[in-house]
């Protein structure tokens, strides 16, 4: 089935992008705590700690910027969904009073694999932070 093969390629690219993003975050001094934290409401690609801040990370991998940058693909709906999943994570881990932020990691892929990784710290906010 042609559709299945393209879906498999997209999924493989997404996994490669997440690995590249995780490596970039570690190089930047973040400690990755969770990968693909999933609940009924949705998923957060990576959860990390940067000092005393808990960081919820959306990874967007693209082969082209024809439809905008990877970060532009993080829609308001996706942001709200991430916030709800983050709240579940905070409650489950009893970290409801910790400072949090939402980051986006843009991964650019080319014909020979990952070409560039851009980490956008504090990419968006949904609630006041302390």
Secondary structure as UniProt FT lines:
FT   HELIX           2..27
FT   TURN            28..29
FT   STRAND          31..39
FT   TURN            40..41
FT   STRAND          42..50
FT   TURN            51..52
FT   STRAND          53..62
FT   TURN            66..67
FT   HELIX           71..73
FT   HELIX           76..92
FT   TURN            93..94
FT   TURN            96..97
FT   STRAND          99..110
FT   TURN            111..112
FT   STRAND          113..124
//
